[in-house]
Amino acid sequence: MFAYATRVMLRTLADYQRARSAAKRGGGQVRVTLVDVGAGEGRLEPGLDSIGASLEELEELDPRKAEVVVLKVFWGMDVAEIADALSVSERTVARDWRFARNWLRTRLESA
């Protein structure tokens, strides 16, 4: 439903963060060190690059829970709107959200 738009949004946020981080480190200047040459180039700040991967992993585990996260976090829907969109009860949405939030927190803290 909102899958394509969500993926575009995640890519846009990642591109924005890369550009912002690059500007902080001198923009287009090439930084060369004698130790670990090339280490860290093109990396995002911790967490942002792993959000998309964690969300995809949750989608493989339970697609409905991943959809609840997308609708709540990226589209700003409340529990009643999500329940209506997914044709499930509000209690089911609340339970899915609780599980997904804790699961994602655990995954992102370990990343």
N, C-alpha and C positions, 0 to 999 in steps of 0.2 A: 504494500500500500504506500507507505512512505519510505520504503527501503532505498530507492534510487536517490531521492532528495537527501536522505540522511547520509548516504555515502558521499555525495557531493559536498554536503556541509562539513563532514569530517575532513575531507581532503582540503577544502578551503581553509579550515582552521589550521590544519597542519602546515599548509603553504604559508599562511600568514605568520605562524610562529617561527618557521624557518627564516623568513625574510626579516622578522623582528630580531631574532637572535643574531643573524648575520650583520645587521646594522649595529648591534651592540659590540660586535667583535671587530669592527673596522670596515664593514661593508664589503667591497669587492677586493680588498687587499688579501693577498695570499700569506697565510701565517705558516712558517716552517720552523719546526723545532728539531733539535738533535736527538731527542728521546721520543719514541713512539711516533715517528713521522706518519702523519695521516690519521692518527687515532682521534676519534671524535668528530671528524668532518661529516657534515650533513646530518648530524644527530639532533633530535629535538630535545627540549627540556624534559627531564624525567617525568613520565606519566602520560604526556600527550600522545606520544607515538604508540603507547601500549593500550590506550583506550579502545581504539578501533579493533585491534587484535583481540582484546579481551571480550569485546562485544560480539565479534564473530565467533569466538569460542563458546560464548553463552548461547548464541544462536544455534550452534550445532548441538549443544546439550539440551536446550529447550527453546524452540522458536517463539513460543508465546511469551515467555519471560523476557526475551530479548526485545520483542515488540513492545512490551509494557515499558521497558527502559527507554526505548526510542521515543515513544509517544509522550512519556512524562518529562524526560530530560530535554530532548531536542525540540519537541513540538509544544511543550508547556500545557499539555492536557491534564485535567484533574481526574480523579479516580472514576467519577461518574461518566465522564466523556470517554475514557479509555474502555470502561465496561461496555458502553453502548457501541463503540467502534469494533470491539472484538467479540461482541455478543456473548459475554460472560457476566457473572454477578460481580458486584462491587467488592464483595469479600474475596473473591478469587483474584481480582486485580490487586487488592491490598496484600494478599498472601504472596502473589507472584512478585510484587514490588519489594516486599520485605526480603524475600529470598534473593532476588537479583541484586539488590543493593548490598547485602552482606557478602554475596559471592564475588561481586565486582570489587568491593573494598579489599577483600582478602587477596584477590588476584593482583590488584594494583599495588598493594603494599609489598607484595613479594617480588614485584618487578623491579 
